[in-house]
Amino acid sequence: MERPDMKTFSPSQPGISQNRIGSTLRIFIPFALGYFLSYLFRVVNAVIAPDLVADLHIDPSELGLLTSTYFIAFASSQLPLGVVLDRFGPRIVESFLLLFAGAGAIIFAVSDSLTGVIIGRAFIGFGVSACLMAAFKSYVIWFPGTILSRINGFQMAAGGLGALAATTPVAWALHFTDWRGLFWALALLSFAIALAVFLMVPEQEETTNPEKLRTQITGMVQVFKSPVFWRIAPLTTLSQSGYIALQGLWAGPWLRDVANVPQAQVATILSWSALAMITGFISLGFLAEKLALRGVPVLTTAVTGMGLFIGVQAMITFAVPLPAPMLLILFGFFGTSGILSYTALTLGFSKNLSGRVTTSINMMVFVAAFFVQWAIGAIINCWEVTAAGNYDPAGYRTGFLTILCCQLAALAWFWIAKLTKTNDQRNLQ
């Protein structure tokens, strides 16, 4: 099977013509499959948590640590990932790292101790660490800025399909195998997608001499010294990490312990939330693109969406009397809005820094997600298990409220932060 040649496909002109759709899909589909897998790995513990607790004999704090290990392994690779993406290109980087995801799934499947599954989970987190950023880097190379919000929205929707696959389909699969068999299957899927990325994605043609490593590191410093970055990063980080932490683990137990949803229905409601997430990624991407054509910056759309997401979390935290499925659907839809700020940030920097910009913010998001997911478990663990064997609702309320207050502080910082009139800021606006 031959990989497409860069010279035969160059969709860097405004829009994508009809005769280039096939080549466009040959770039999009492998990265979409990678992000599908990444998201499936990220959230699958929300459904298999009762099995993990029963088989490994772990408490809420240990469950939070196990699940959040994915995030710290993921985050630890983000800064060097930005450099290697800009240096070696998304095809080589993602196909290589996915091999670690497959190995991690095997370790997870065969382990009988908490230590073993934590090691496997760490390998998985490292292995899928490029699945989103490699796609974003590739799309910046291949597609014009006018459609980045849309194409990024479709990429995120692929992740939503992974989240959807980790709910009812996983619950159904557990009727035929256990969580160990499930992870053996995920290992095979990881290796298959690695091969697809390697064979299908075109090489990036170098039009200029590649940057020296020292220059690349200087570019990373430039990103972190930017006032534009630090105005947006705290809100994006706390919004996305809160969403990831709840969706990836605590939404399932919350439905059971606080909303009193029978365990058999938890996966179904989580699947509705995942569908809402897919809808949010696509529709908010289109909305941001249309509003930008009318003079509304992508950043404005992103911040408005994140503000609405804070409102939804407040309703969940304070037990507003709405049906649990409705709350989780709203949670899934508006939780996607933070990803729009990734697009806004890349538009505020030169194209050669795009990999470092997105991996920098992604690193912050996943470091925060590690601490948020683990901290919620530690807070819940401060309360005794109820007579029914569930976690105390007061623990959830306290944990969720802590995250909510941090997000409100970040939103306030966004509005009061003073920016100098730099070129980056004008591009962002």
Secondary structure by P-SEA (a helix, b strand, c coil): cccccccccccccccccccaaaaaaaacaaaaaaaaaaaaaacccccaaaaaaaaacccaaaaaaaaaaaaaaaaaaaaaaaaaaacccaaaaaaaaaaaaaaaaaaaaacccaaaaaaaaaaaaaaaccaaaaaaaaaaacccccaaaaaaaaaaaaaaaaaaaacaaaaaaaacccaaaaaaaaaaaaaaaaaaaaccccccccccccccaaaaaaaaaaaaacaaaaacaaaaaaaaaaaaaaaacaaaaaaaccccccccaaaaaaaaaaaaaaaaaaaaaaaaaaaaaacccaaaaaaaaaaaaaaaaaaaaacccccaaaaaaaaaaacaaaaaaaaaaaaaccccaaaaaaaaaaaaaaaaaaaaaaaaaaaaacccccccccccaaaaaaaaaaaaaaaaaaaaaaaaccccccaaaaaac
